[in-house]
Amino acid sequence: MPYSGTPEEIKEKSRLYREKNKEKKKAYDSEYHKEYRDKNKDKIKQSRRKHYLENKDKLAEYQKEYNVKNKEKVSTRAKEYYQTPAGKKTKRISTWKKRGVMCDDWDALYQKYLDTHLCELCSCPLTEDTISTSTTRCLDHCHDSGLFRNVLCWGCNVRRG
């Protein structure tokens, strides 16, 4: 039965009811939405893709404006992210792509890169340095085809060309 009274009284009664039943509603909404998302994954994905394609230019412009207005915040967040394992992986793979490395499974290649502790040519121990030394770990690839060849020390990678 709807509330009776002035609009202000009805509004106040509704607010009190929502406040009193907040947890109950939250549980119902959560369960309902999870069920809906599970049943309609493809529909939701298509809808989001359509929205993105329709608003791509607006989103890019908004992102540029946000980055300019929040330059310090964005920079700090990026620096923090690139210190995490996921950030290091992202940055490393991005660098490989820029340098022309071709790969079907970046995750497997990155894992091989991490798991290789000895140079695959001279068997010297590999290091992770901020400054390149002759033992710094490198990913060797063919510059013509872009295909991965070996994980080498910097010295062997330079000699191999």
C-alpha positions as CSV (number, residue, x, y, z in Angstrom):
1,M,0.0,0.0,0.0
2,P,1.5,3.4,-0.9
3,Y,2.3,5.9,1.7
4,S,-0.2,8.7,2.4
5,G,0.5,12.2,3.4
6,T,2.3,15.2,1.9
7,P,5.0,14.7,-0.7
8,E,7.6,15.6,2.0
9,E,6.2,13.0,4.4
10,I,6.1,10.3,1.7
11,K,9.7,11.1,0.8
12,E,10.9,10.9,4.4
13,K,9.0,7.6,5.0
14,S,10.6,6.2,1.8
15,R,14.1,7.3,2.9
16,L,13.6,5.7,6.3
17,Y,12.4,2.4,4.7
18,R,15.4,2.3,2.4
19,E,17.7,3.0,5.2
20,K,16.1,0.3,7.4
21,N,16.2,-2.3,4.6
22,K,19.5,-1.4,3.0
23,E,21.3,-4.8,3.6
24,K,18.2,-6.8,2.5
25,K,18.0,-4.8,-0.8
26,K,21.8,-5.0,-1.3
27,A,21.7,-8.8,-0.9
28,Y,18.8,-9.1,-3.3
29,D,20.3,-6.8,-5.9
30,S,23.7,-8.5,-5.7
31,E,22.1,-12.0,-6.2
32,Y,19.8,-10.8,-9.0
33,H,22.6,-9.0,-10.9
34,K,25.0,-11.9,-10.6
35,E,22.3,-14.2,-12.0
36,Y,21.6,-11.8,-14.9
37,R,25.2,-11.3,-15.7
38,D,25.8,-15.1,-15.8
39,K,22.9,-15.6,-18.2
40,N,23.6,-12.6,-20.5
41,K,27.4,-12.5,-20.8
42,D,27.4,-12.2,-24.6
43,K,24.5,-9.6,-24.7
44,I,26.4,-7.5,-22.1
45,K,29.7,-7.8,-24.0
46,Q,28.0,-6.8,-27.3
47,S,26.3,-3.8,-25.6
48,R,29.5,-2.6,-24.1
49,R,31.4,-3.0,-27.4
50,K,28.6,-1.1,-29.2
51,H,28.7,1.7,-26.7
52,Y,32.5,1.9,-26.9
53,L,32.5,2.1,-30.7
54,E,29.8,4.8,-30.7
55,N,31.7,6.9,-28.1
56,K,35.3,6.1,-28.9
57,D,36.2,9.7,-29.8
58,K,34.5,11.2,-26.8
59,L,36.2,8.7,-24.5
60,A,39.6,9.4,-26.0
61,E,39.1,13.2,-25.6
62,Y,37.9,12.7,-22.0
63,Q,40.9,10.6,-21.2
64,K,43.3,13.2,-22.7
65,E,41.6,16.0,-20.7
66,Y,41.8,13.9,-17.5
67,N,45.5,13.1,-18.0
68,V,46.3,16.8,-18.5
69,K,44.3,17.9,-15.5
70,N,45.7,15.1,-13.3
71,K,49.2,14.8,-14.7
72,E,50.9,14.3,-11.3
73,K,48.3,11.7,-10.1
74,V,48.5,9.8,-13.4
75,S,52.3,9.8,-13.3
76,T,52.5,8.6,-9.7
77,R,49.9,5.9,-10.3
78,A,51.9,4.7,-13.4
79,K,55.2,4.6,-11.4
80,E,53.6,2.6,-8.7
81,Y,52.0,0.2,-11.2
82,Y,55.3,-0.4,-13.0
83,Q,56.8,-1.5,-9.7
84,T,54.3,-4.4,-9.3
85,P,54.9,-7.8,-11.0
86,A,52.0,-7.2,-13.4
87,G,53.4,-3.8,-14.3
88,K,56.9,-5.1,-14.9
89,K,55.5,-7.8,-17.2
90,T,53.4,-5.3,-19.1
91,K,56.3,-3.0,-19.6
92,R,58.7,-5.8,-20.7
93,I,56.2,-7.3,-23.2
94,S,55.4,-3.8,-24.5
95,T,59.2,-3.2,-25.1
96,W,59.5,-6.5,-26.9
97,K,56.6,-5.6,-29.2
98,K,58.1,-2.1,-30.0
99,R,61.4,-3.8,-30.9
100,G,59.7,-6.1,-33.3
101,V,59.5,-9.4,-31.4
102,M,56.6,-11.6,-32.8
103,C,54.9,-14.2,-30.5
104,D,51.7,-16.2,-30.2
105,D,51.9,-16.7,-26.5
106,W,53.4,-13.7,-24.6
107,D,52.7,-15.2,-21.2
108,A,54.7,-18.3,-22.0
109,L,57.5,-16.3,-23.5
110,Y,57.7,-14.0,-20.5
111,Q,57.7,-17.0,-18.1
112,K,60.6,-18.6,-20.1
113,Y,62.4,-15.2,-19.9
114,L,62.0,-15.2,-16.1
115,D,62.8,-18.9,-15.6
116,T,66.0,-18.8,-17.6
117,H,68.9,-18.1,-15.2
118,L,71.9,-19.0,-17.4
119,C,72.7,-17.6,-20.8
120,E,71.7,-20.2,-23.5
121,L,75.0,-19.6,-25.4
122,C,77.8,-19.1,-22.9
123,S,76.0,-20.4,-19.7
124,C,77.0,-17.4,-17.6
125,P,74.5,-16.5,-14.7
126,L,72.0,-13.8,-15.9
127,T,71.3,-10.7,-13.9
128,E,68.5,-8.1,-13.7
129,D,70.2,-4.7,-13.6
130,T,68.9,-1.2,-14.0
131,I,72.1,-0.5,-15.9
132,S,73.1,-2.9,-18.7
133,T,76.1,-5.0,-17.9
134,S,77.6,-7.9,-19.9
135,T,75.5,-10.4,-17.9
136,T,72.1,-8.6,-18.1
137,R,69.3,-10.9,-19.3
138,C,68.2,-10.2,-22.9
139,L,65.6,-11.6,-25.3
140,D,67.3,-12.5,-28.6
141,H,65.2,-12.4,-31.7
142,C,65.6,-12.5,-35.5
143,H,65.4,-8.9,-36.7
144,D,64.0,-10.0,-40.1
145,S,61.2,-12.3,-39.0
146,G,60.8,-11.1,-35.4
147,L,60.8,-14.6,-34.0
148,F,62.3,-15.3,-30.6
149,R,65.5,-17.3,-30.6
150,N,67.0,-17.4,-27.1
151,V,67.4,-15.8,-23.7
152,L,71.0,-14.6,-23.6
153,C,73.3,-12.4,-21.7
154,W,73.8,-8.9,-23.1
155,G,77.3,-9.7,-24.2
156,C,76.2,-12.7,-26.3
157,N,73.2,-10.8,-27.7
158,V,75.5,-8.0,-28.9
159,R,78.0,-10.4,-30.5
160,R,75.2,-12.4,-32.2
161,G,73.6,-9.2,-33.7
